[in-house]
Amino acid sequence: MSQSPHLFKIIAATLLRPRRFADYLAGGRRNLVWTALAALTTLVGALGLLVLGIGSLLSLRPTEMIASLCFAITIPIAIAGICTMISADRRLGPLRNGAFWMLRNLLAMTPPLTLVLALVLNDARAQPPLLHAPHISIGCMLGVLVGGVVTVILARHKCRDEANAARWLITGGALVIGGALWQSYTLHPACVALSPAFIGFAVGVLRPLSYLWAALLSVTLVVAVRTGVCVRSIRQWHPVSYDDLSLPPLPGLRGLLVRACAVDSDAGCDWLLDVARHPGQHRAAERAILAAGQDRRMAHPLLLRLSTRSDGAALLRGIVERSAQPHPLVAAYAALAHVESPEAWPTEIKRRRVLLVACQDWPSATSLAILLDLSLAVLQSTRWSAARERLLAAPHCADVADPISRALLQLRSLATNDALERGAAITAFPSASCGLTGWPSDLLATIYEHIHFLLAVERRRLDDKQRQFLMA
């Protein structure tokens, strides 16, 4: 979410994107003030419309309306206080953590609680009553609200897989307990009153109603893309872009990610990494990467772009670590992106070059194969003359738009620079001019350092020979 205030984005993040909402609050006091103003303005407007609608339909007395509002406001505040204590966040601090829960609970809980409590109070005088079992409605509503709080706590948890598994287990356990209590009326009538609370708690944790419209919208967007709509224009409308609380897999999301990466690798990679950070839908991004790894046209461009970004490299490494038989290309790029020291480059290149060179006829893989072969040859050279021969013998790359190809041209220019042998200083690798980042830039910087070392050795040898000649 942008640091500039935007009412809709602030409210959407408050309700549906707890991690982004917490990051926004951590941005400073200005963000906290804007969030409070936006949330309270929206809350007052929603309650005003709700009170006017309820008043015209139910003809509640002012005291009943005030009572329902008071209960609907104090209950979320009480729950916010409990949440602040049990979910302390050192990054936010007590003030912002309390504001996080206070504002979110007021926006999410107060309007529906006001409606339910108003209906309950109306049933005391209405003939016939609108709610034939008020305790069921209140129990179910409170269960949904508490389940929503548990969902937000788990969505903010660092261990996403464990948190998602906990949501499924909690939902199943709440449904089993609720069903058992409903069937235990003969044992004790009070058990039936607790059943709606557990059923509502399961609904609040899993959010099935929210998932239904999200799945329907996802399928609609898939159909729209297949009928000719540009996939880049549907990213902002997909539920995964503004709802971090959805847990069941959204249909068609993996296919949309693969198509987005095929149409525009830069924008598709950004969307894929954004989905990979989603608490519940990140598996779709991993499946999209594995599917793209089977495509000759987009495997190398996508994996190279991911491996040169810190978050993309971490994503590839996570996929490899969680798989018993990882995809070979994914494993190769993940390993190259996590070389820890310059001395480890030759060993790692030897392990991975066979696979990458075998795929050099794939698009965007030719320059990479040349880079790996040339890097291995230069780094294993012990004399500048041998390294120079390797540089001159390296194949030419016709694609000057490719950053790796431009870097190889600059690397070859070292072999034709006679001034280096006469003692001219070698500059550091110009990664900015080539447009390279990540591990390719680190690899080329290592090559430059090795060439600098070889030239220093040659100059020392030449100085020793001259000294011996003069002494003779």
Secondary structure, DSSP 8 states (H G I E B T S, - for coil): --SS--HHHHHHHHHH-HHHHHHHHTT-HHHHHHHHHHHHHHHHHHHHHHHHHHHHHH---HHHHHHHHHHHHHHHHHHHHHHHHHT--TTTHHHHHHHHHHHHHHHHHHHHHHHHHHHHHHHTT-SS-S-S-HHHHHHHHHHHHHHHHHHHHHHT-S-HHHHHHHHHHHHHHHHHHHHHHHHTTTT-THHHHHHHHHHHHHHHHH-HHHHHHHHHHHHHHHHHHHTT--GGGSGGGSGGGT-S---S--TTHHHHHHHHHHH-HHHHHHHHHHHHT-TTTHHHHHHHHHHHTT-TTTHHHHHHHHHTSHHHHHHHHHHHHH-SS--HHHHHHHHHTT--SGGGHHHHHHHHHHHHHHTTTSTT-HHHHHHHHHHHHHHT-SSHHHHHHHHHHS-----TTSHHHHHHHHHHHHHT-HHHHTT-------HHHHT--HHHHHHHHHHHHHHHHHHHHHHHHHHHHHHHHHH-
